[in-house]
Each structure stands twice: as structure tokens, then as C-alpha cells.
Amino acid sequence: MNMSAPPTLRPVTIPFSEIKDRTANLSLKIEEGFGPNGLGIISVSEVPGYSSLRQNLLHLSPRLACLPEETRKKLEDPDSRYNFGWSHGKEKLESGKADMLKGSFYANPVLDIPTTEESLIKRYPSYCGSNIWPNDSLPELEHAFKALGQLILDVGLMVAYHCDQYVRKGSGRSKIEELEHTLARSRCQKGRLLYYFPVDSSKCNGKDESMSSWCGWHTDHGSLTGLTCAMFIKNGFEVSCPDSAAGLYIRTRNGDIVRVIYGKEEIAYQIGETTEILSQGYLCATPHCVRAPKGESTFGIERSTFALFMQPDWDEKLNFPEEVHIHRELIASNHALTFGEYSELLLDNYEIILSSRDQPVYAKLMGKVPPNSGERKSCGIRRKCLLMVKQQKTRFYILGRCVYMLLYWEDHDSD
């Protein structure tokens, strides 16, 4: 049965001349785009130099993906959970199957070596690792990646400044967790160049009608994500998107699903969960996914895009407010974690939930935590249990330790 197509909307768009003006009052536009009733996304138009930098990098994406397998293998970094360098087939789709539809290349566009401290590299490999560039096989990638990433970061800091003004004005508090300064001092910026492989003719009219066929429903866990409009290429030439139903979909705060479009000359910015929590809900993140194009016209079409994940430094202390409405099962209110600790919790939780082998254990485990055990105790138990599952402890051991922690929480720590 065919359902009516979701409506297509454009995000709030702010010209670069306004976003760079620190005297401009953009609170109404920030609220319309990022506030409780917004889409969680705005776009910035007319950014000087952006168009050519976008073209330069996205045109390199197919060339990177077509490097010899042996060369691409040298660009992989499993120790960082493939959060540096090249990866293909390492992520899982919502179905639990390996994602073979796209390849991606991660790098920090600001710092090649964020730290040389071995203990930090071991603890936070996703952030503290070093960039891996294909200097021999595709030397132009490094400059193009860094140039676009730095520009999106610079404009993102301007967006963050106006977000701070909106939160300060709305909350009536002179002292807030300033997004601009948090991001400006961070060593954790991470760019991701994405390449979606061309679909062969046998799959152009496949049965997959899923709205999230290219990228599953998720909410970014960082602070602010900068996005380019995707580039579609066929036989070496840029073409328009072959399917008007494909693209970015967002679930609004009232549960409606809408398709969101913005121009290829615009940079889009989405709010992440960390910003929503620290702004106490004045700035809101929204779940989103990407739908693949379908139909015979998609045969041989390649798609390239780029995202910059702007996030706090790994040792940035996040002071969670009294009311934490996201990830309550992991974070206690009025509690403090570094961004690195917070990210570890979310990534471990996500990996365990995706693992069919561990899912029954986790479900049983969470059922053992009584609702009246107290928020801080409950969050602590879950964090320790996640660690045990990650360490591949047996089911019997985990469930036993769960009960043990409930009985002797104050005096005993998990192994």
C-alpha cells in the first residue's frame, strides 16, 4: 500500500554576511531552526570560497574509493574503531548486516596528531589517533580535506556564537556552557568523506522501500555537525539526484517525518545531543536518516558528500543539568563526565545493542535494575555492565555481578 510522501521542507537559511556579524540579533532564526519546535538544522548561504572547496574534495571521493585494495587496506585503522582513515563494510546497517553501500574516510582537519600521550591514544583512540593520508597514491586529498573542513569549522563557530546568544537570552542566565568556546578549543574535530558506490542494474528496482536505506535513523551525539549537499556523478560527470524522494529525512519533535533539502552552495548545520543536553533543551537535536534513490535512472550513479563533526575536547568536562532527558539510563542528573567518557558510554552502548549475540544479555541485564534503585545507582550499574559485556564476560557472570552490585553498590566495584 502506498503511503503519501512526506512533505519536503527547506531549513532556515542565514546569509554568511549575517552569521559573521557578532552584533546581529539572530535569536529568532536560531530558535526557528534549532529551538524546541525547529527541524534541528539551519543552512548558511553565500559563504566565500565554499563552492570550489566543496567541488575539489567531493570529486576526489570516487578516486579514493577506486584505489587498489592493497592501498586502501594501508589506510585502515581498526584500533580507532575505523574512526581514522578508510573503512568499507565495517559499519552495520539497521538490519545488522555489514554496510557495503558506502565507504568513508575520516580525518581531523585541524590537527594531524592531536596528542602524543600514549595513555590517551589507548583510551580514546577514536579522537586521539593520528591522521592517515594517502600521500603517495592521492596526495591532493590532504589539502582538499583540510581546506573544506577548516572552512566549515570557521563558519560553524560563527553559528555557535549566535546559538550562545540565543541560549543566554532565553534562559536568563549570564553564565552558560558556551558552545563557541568549547568547540574553538577542542582537538576533537572530525571530518568524514563519504562515497556511495554506484548501484548495478539488478538492484535499481530492489524491494527495499526503507526510508533509511542509505543511513539509518540516528541522532548525532556531538555538538554541531556541518554538512555539504551531496554530489551525484555518472560516467565522470556531475548530475542531479535521480530520485526526488531520496535524501535527508528528519523526524520532528512531534513525530512527523519530513524531507529536508538545501542548496549545493549552502552549508547545513545540525545540532547534536551534547548541545541539547548542555543547553537544557533550548537547542534541540533531531533524529535523521538518508534515503537512497531508486528506479532505473539510478543505475551507475555515484554519490559523494562530506560531514564535519564538531565536538568538545576529550577532556572537556560536561556538567549535566538537573534534568537530563536524553540517555537517562547512562547519565545521572547533576553529574559530570568528560566528553571522552561520555562518548565511550554511547559508543559501547550502541555497539552492544547492534550485536545480536549480546542483545539478550543486555536486555536481561537492564531488567534486573529496579525502577526505584535511584538514578545515580542505576546509571552506574549500567555503565559497569556495559564494560563487562565489552570485556566478553559470560552471561552468568554478568547477571550475577549485576545482582551483586545492586546489593553492595556502595562498597564494591565491578571487576
Summary of the structure (lengths in Angstrom):
residues: 415
radius of gyration: 21.8
end to end distance: 52.7
largest distance: 65.6
contacts: 1291
relative contact order: 0.14
helix: 36%
strand: 19%
